Amino acid sequence: MDELKGKVAIVTGCGSPKGIGFAIASRLGQAGASLLLVDTGSMAPLEEAARQIASQPGAGGRIHCALHDLSVAGEAEAMIAAAD
């Protein structure tokens, strides 16, 4: 499935492989989207999520990870800039 090939999706809350953020990112990755996985914790869970998503059938887009706290002024803008 390549219906999202060439598109970029920012998905927050990807720090847990049992969470809804991870499930959404997985589906978008399977559809061919490039992903920016975001959380506020540490990079290790995001990097593991990226590995799991990249290994799924149909995953073809780039996957980047970033830590952003959207309750902090300027973080939303920084997150969007990181998705470019």
N, CA and C of each residue as an Amber inpcrd file, in Angstrom:
protein
   252
   0.8470000  -1.1840000   0.0000000   0.0000000   0.0000000   0.0000000
   0.8850000   1.2370000   0.0000000   0.7070000   2.0650000  -0.9880000
   1.4960000   3.2790000  -1.1070000   0.6180000   4.5190000  -1.1520000
  -0.5600000   4.4500000  -0.5800000  -1.4650000   5.5910000  -0.7030000
  -0.9400000   6.8560000  -0.0510000   0.0400000   6.7390000   0.8630000
   0.6180000   7.9150000   1.5200000   2.0770000   8.1410000   1.1360000
   2.5320000   7.4740000   0.0960000   3.9070000   7.6510000  -0.3620000
   4.1210000   9.1180000  -0.7330000   5.2250000   9.6900000  -0.2780000
   5.5170000  11.0920000  -0.5470000   4.9330000  12.0440000   0.4820000
   4.1840000  11.5310000   1.4300000   3.5910000  12.3470000   2.4940000
   4.3870000  12.1540000   3.7820000   4.3460000  13.1600000   4.6540000
   5.0120000  13.0920000   5.9520000   3.9570000  13.2020000   7.0400000
   4.0270000  12.3080000   8.0080000   3.1030000  12.3360000   9.1410000
   3.8920000  12.5470000  10.4300000   3.4200000  13.4650000  11.2520000
   3.9740000  13.6690000  12.5840000   3.0420000  12.9440000  13.5470000
   3.5960000  12.0220000  14.3330000   2.7710000  11.2570000  15.2670000
   3.3630000  11.4230000  16.6660000   2.5610000  12.0070000  17.5620000
   3.0080000  12.1920000  18.9410000   2.5810000  10.9970000  19.7910000
   3.2510000  10.8490000  20.9190000   2.8950000   9.7770000  21.8440000
   3.3160000   8.4100000  21.3620000   4.4860000   8.3140000  20.7610000
   4.9540000   7.0450000  20.1920000   5.9260000   6.3130000  21.1040000
   6.0120000   6.6960000  22.3600000   6.9850000   6.1010000  23.2610000
   6.6130000   4.7400000  23.8090000   5.4160000   4.2750000  23.5530000
   5.0020000   2.9680000  24.0590000   4.4990000   2.1020000  22.9120000
   5.0520000   0.9010000  22.7630000   4.5950000   0.0290000  21.6760000
   3.1760000  -0.4880000  21.8710000   2.5800000  -0.2310000  23.0260000
   1.2020000  -0.6540000  23.2800000   0.2240000   0.5070000  23.1930000
   0.7260000   1.6970000  22.8560000  -0.1140000   2.8820000  22.8480000
  -0.7400000   3.1850000  21.5030000  -1.6860000   4.1080000  21.5210000
  -2.3890000   4.4790000  20.2970000  -1.4800000   5.2260000  19.3270000
  -0.5230000   6.0070000  19.8460000   0.4080000   6.7060000  18.9620000
   1.2100000   5.7320000  18.1150000   1.6910000   4.6690000  18.7490000
   2.4420000   3.6510000  18.0210000   1.5580000   2.9680000  16.9840000
   0.3320000   2.6500000  17.3520000  -0.5920000   1.9900000  16.4190000
  -0.8720000   2.8760000  15.2030000  -1.0670000   4.1550000  15.4410000
  -1.3160000   5.0860000  14.3340000  -0.0840000   5.1850000  13.4460000
   1.0850000   5.3310000  14.0600000   2.3240000   5.4290000  13.2880000
   2.5580000   4.1660000  12.4660000   2.2670000   3.0100000  13.0480000
   2.4300000   1.7510000  12.3270000   1.5770000   1.7290000  11.0710000
   0.3370000   2.1060000  11.2100000  -0.5870000   2.0960000  10.0590000
  -0.1550000   3.0960000   8.9950000   0.2590000   4.2850000   9.4150000
   0.7130000   5.2840000   8.4470000   1.9770000   4.8140000   7.7360000
   2.8660000   4.1570000   8.4760000   4.0730000   3.6070000   7.8650000
   3.7580000   2.5240000   6.8550000   2.8050000   1.6640000   7.1790000
   2.3920000   0.6160000   6.2430000   1.7970000   1.2030000   4.9700000
   1.2270000   2.3860000   5.0890000   0.6300000   3.0520000   3.9310000
   1.6680000   3.8400000   3.1370000   2.9510000   3.7860000   3.5740000
   4.0260000   4.4060000   2.8080000   4.4470000   5.7910000   3.2370000
   3.8500000   6.3370000   4.2910000   4.2040000   7.6830000   4.7370000
   5.5760000   7.7040000   5.3890000   6.2800000   8.8070000   5.2280000
   7.4590000   9.0740000   6.0390000   6.9540000   9.5540000   7.3830000
   7.6880000   9.2330000   8.4550000   7.1860000   9.5100000   9.7950000
   8.1670000  10.3080000  10.6330000   7.6300000  11.1890000  11.4470000
   8.3700000  11.8040000  12.5390000   7.6830000  11.3250000  13.8100000
   8.3570000  10.4420000  14.5410000   7.8180000   9.9060000  15.7870000
   8.2570000  10.8170000  16.9250000   7.2960000  11.2590000  17.7330000
   7.5710000  12.2620000  18.7680000   7.0760000  11.7830000  20.1220000
   7.8660000  12.0730000  21.1470000   7.4410000  11.8400000  22.5260000
   8.2210000  12.8060000  23.4110000   7.9220000  12.7910000  24.6980000
   8.6050000  13.6810000  25.6310000   9.6180000  12.9520000  26.4970000
   9.6100000  11.6310000  26.4900000  10.4490000  10.8390000  27.3830000
  11.8910000  10.7580000  26.9340000  12.2790000   9.5760000  26.4460000
  13.6500000   9.3630000  25.9820000  13.6240000   8.8150000  24.5660000
  14.7820000   8.8720000  23.9200000  14.8770000   8.4470000  22.5260000
  14.7760000   6.9290000  22.3580000  15.2130000   6.1610000  23.3510000
  15.2650000   4.7040000  23.2010000  13.9220000   4.0920000  22.7890000
  12.8040000   4.4270000  23.4440000  11.5260000   3.8380000  23.0080000
  11.1130000   4.2880000  21.6040000  11.4360000   5.5210000  21.2480000
  11.1120000   6.0030000  19.9000000  11.9230000   5.2590000  18.8530000
  13.1970000   5.0430000  19.1390000  14.0440000   4.3210000  18.2060000
  13.5970000   2.8750000  18.0480000  13.1440000   2.2620000  19.1460000
  12.5990000   0.9000000  19.0590000  11.3180000   0.8900000  18.2410000
  10.4670000   1.8770000  18.4420000   9.2420000   1.9850000  17.6440000
   9.5910000   2.1320000  16.1630000  10.5840000   2.9470000  15.8580000
  11.0040000   3.1400000  14.4680000  11.4830000   1.8230000  13.8660000
  12.2580000   1.0420000  14.6260000  12.7250000  -0.2600000  14.1290000
  11.5530000  -1.1960000  13.8410000  10.5950000  -1.2260000  14.7590000
   9.4470000  -2.1090000  14.5660000   8.6260000  -1.6980000  13.3590000
   8.4020000  -0.4210000  13.2050000   7.5990000   0.0650000  12.0810000
   8.3240000  -0.1820000  10.7610000   9.6280000   0.0600000  10.7280000
  10.4040000  -0.1310000   9.5000000  10.4170000  -1.5840000   9.0510000
  10.2560000  -2.5110000   9.9860000  10.2950000  -3.9290000   9.6350000
   8.9530000  -4.4680000   9.1500000   7.9170000  -3.6600000   9.1870000
   6.5920000  -4.1140000   8.7740000   6.4620000  -4.1280000   7.2570000
   5.6610000  -5.0400000   6.7420000   5.4200000  -5.0620000   5.2960000
   4.8300000  -3.7370000   4.8200000   5.3380000  -3.2400000   3.7230000
   4.8150000  -2.0160000   3.1370000   5.4910000  -0.7510000   3.6160000
   6.2470000  -0.8190000   4.7080000   6.9160000   0.3780000   5.2240000
   7.9990000   0.7780000   4.2390000   7.9190000   1.9900000   3.7580000
   8.8960000   2.4180000   2.7630000   9.3610000   3.8380000   2.9520000
   8.6730000   4.5800000   3.7850000   9.0590000   5.9710000   4.0070000
  10.1620000   6.0920000   5.0430000  10.7480000   7.2680000   5.1100000
  11.7680000   7.5370000   6.1300000  11.1060000   7.6290000   7.4880000
  11.8520000   7.2840000   8.5220000  11.3480000   7.3940000   9.8850000
  12.3870000   8.1240000  10.7180000  11.9710000   9.2380000  11.3040000
  12.8270000  10.0170000  12.1910000  12.1780000  10.0700000  13.5660000
  13.0010000  10.2740000  14.5740000  12.5200000  10.3660000  15.9570000
  12.9670000  11.6900000  16.5530000  12.1250000  12.2570000  17.4060000
  12.4760000  13.5190000  18.0570000  11.7400000  13.6430000  19.3820000
  12.3850000  14.3280000  20.3190000  11.7530000  14.6250000  21.6050000
  11.2630000  16.0610000  21.5860000   9.9800000  16.2400000  21.8260000
   9.3820000  17.5750000  21.8870000   8.3130000  17.5890000  22.9600000
   8.3080000  18.6240000  23.7710000   7.2780000  18.8310000  24.7920000
   6.4010000  19.9680000  24.3050000   5.2330000  19.6320000  23.8150000
   4.3580000  20.6330000  23.1990000   3.7540000  21.6130000  24.1920000
   3.9830000  21.3970000  25.4840000   3.5200000  22.3740000  26.4750000
   4.5190000  23.5170000  26.6300000   5.6490000  23.4320000  25.9610000
   6.6930000  24.4560000  26.0290000   6.5910000  25.3350000  24.7880000
   6.6260000  26.6470000  25.0020000   6.5340000  27.5910000  23.8920000
   7.6270000  27.3220000  22.8670000   7.2460000  27.3050000  21.5970000
   8.1740000  27.1220000  20.5060000   8.4130000  25.6700000  20.1090000
   7.9950000  24.7330000  20.9410000   8.2410000  23.3250000  20.6280000
   7.4140000  22.8300000  19.4400000   6.2020000  23.3170000  19.3030000
   5.3780000  22.8950000  18.1570000   6.0450000  23.3220000  16.8530000
   6.5480000  24.5390000  16.8280000   7.2280000  25.0360000  15.6320000
   8.4900000  24.2330000  15.3410000   9.2420000  23.8960000  16.3940000
  10.4670000  23.0960000  16.2330000  10.1250000  21.7050000  15.7180000
   9.0220000  21.1370000  16.2010000   8.6040000  19.8140000  15.7560000
   8.2480000  19.8480000  14.2770000   7.5210000  20.8420000  13.8570000
   7.1440000  20.9490000  12.4480000   8.3680000  21.1470000  11.5810000
   9.3060000  21.9490000  12.0380000  10.5510000  22.1640000  11.2770000
  11.3360000  20.8590000  11.1600000  11.3010000  20.0250000  12.1960000
  12.0160000  18.7430000  12.1710000  11.4060000  17.7730000  11.1640000
  10.1650000  17.9920000  10.7990000   9.4890000  17.0970000   9.8620000
   9.8500000  17.3920000   8.4100000  10.4610000  18.5110000   8.1520000
  10.8380000  18.8710000   6.7590000  11.9080000  17.9890000   6.2200000
